[in-house]
C-alpha cells in the first residue's frame, strides 16, 4: 500500500477503504508519511468529500491514534454536548451539572478560546484555584461524585487530530465537513461519551455562516456518529448576536450561576434546557424532549444542579469563598461604555464583531500563546429588540489595558445597529436533527 495511490484514489472521487485510511493516518502520525502528502490528501478530501462510512473510518483511525478515557466500572449513561463555537456561549457550564442532576454522567473534555470564540476551560479557570488538568483517576472520581467533570484535552488524546488540524489551518482546508466531523467526533468519542448532542452554530458569529453549511455539518455529525454506534442529536442554533448578557471569562461564570439559580438570560436558559432535554433523550433517561426539559427544570428549581456545580468547583480546586466575593464586582479598571447613537430599537448586535473585539480586550486569543484575562469583556444592558434612547447605555466594556479599549470600541460600535422600528422576532433554535 502506498500513500500516493490513496491520494490518487480520493483525487478521482473514489471512496477509501478502512484499511487505506488506517494506513495513511498511522503513517502520518508515525512520520513515515510526510506533511506534503498529507496536505495533498486533505485537499482531495476538501474537493471530493467523503461518504459517511469513510468519515467514520477516518474518525476511528484518528481516535485510535492515541489514548481514550477508560470509564469502565462507572454506571453511566455517558452523554456529552459539544458546541461548534460562538460568542457568549457559556451553555456547557450550567448544562453539565443540570443534566448530571437528572441521572446522566457527563464527561466533558473542553477546549480553550481561539479566534473570536470563547473557551470553556478559560471560563472555568477564571474561578480562583480551579484546575482543568485532571488525571484520569480524578476525572473518574468527579464523575462518580457529581455526575460530571471538566478537563482539558491531553496531548495523548487523538494526536492525529492535532497534527491534521495544524496542517488544515495552513492549507485552507479547515472548512471541510468530513474533516470537521472527524476532528470533533474523534475527541468526543475518546472522552467516553456513548451519546452526543451537538450545538451547531449558524450565523455571523459562527464558523458555519449559512443555514445550508450548518445543516451539512449537523447531518454529517449525526450520520457519522450513528455509523459508529453512538446516539447523536444535532441542533442548529442562531449565532447572530452574543448569547446572554455577559461576554468574558468570569462574566460568563457569573451568568452560569444566574442560570443555575433559575434566573439566567432567556436565551441561555432556553438553549440550556433544550440541549439538556435532548441529552436525556439520547442517554435513554427521557422518552421525549418535553419530558427531558421538565426534568431539567426540576433539577434547577430544586437547587440540585447548583449544588453539583459548587461541589465540582470545590473538587477541582476552586475557592468558593473567593468566587462568592468576586461575583458582581470583579471588573477591570480599564472601562468604556457602548452607547446608542440614535433612538429606536436594537436591530442587531453582530456576534462576529463582538467576538473580535473581545479578543482585543483580552477575552480570547489569536494564537495559543496569547494570555487571556478573567475580568474583561462585555456586559450588555440591551439585547436585540429592546428599545433604546440616543445616548442610552447598551454595554459596559472592560479591557486588559487602556490601549485595548479604542480598537475594541470601534468594532463594538460597528456591531451595533439601531432601527426606528422593532425587528421581527427570530428563533434561537433553527432545526433539530437525529438519526430517527
Secondary structure, DSSP 8 states (H G I E B T S, - for coil): --HHHHHHHHHTT----HHHHHHHHHHHHHTSS-HHHHHHHHHHHHHH---HHHHHHHHHHHHTTS-----TT----BEEEEE---SS--HHHHHHHHHHTTT-BEEEEE---BTTB--HHHHHTTSTT------HHHHHHHHHHHSEEEEE--TTSSHHHHHHHHHHHHTT-TT-HHHHHHHHHHHHHHTT-SEEEEEEEESTTSSS-SHHHHHHHHHHHHHHHHHTT-EEEEEEEE-SS-SSSEESHHHHHHHHHHHHTT---HHHHHHHHHHHHHHHHHTTS-SSHHHHHHHHHHHHHTTHHHHHHHHHHHHTT--HHHHHHHTTT---SEEEEEE-SSSEEEEEE-HHHHHHHHHHHTSS-SSTT----TT-EEEES--TT-EE-TT-EEEEEEESSHHHHHHHHHHHHHHEEEESS------SEEEEEE--
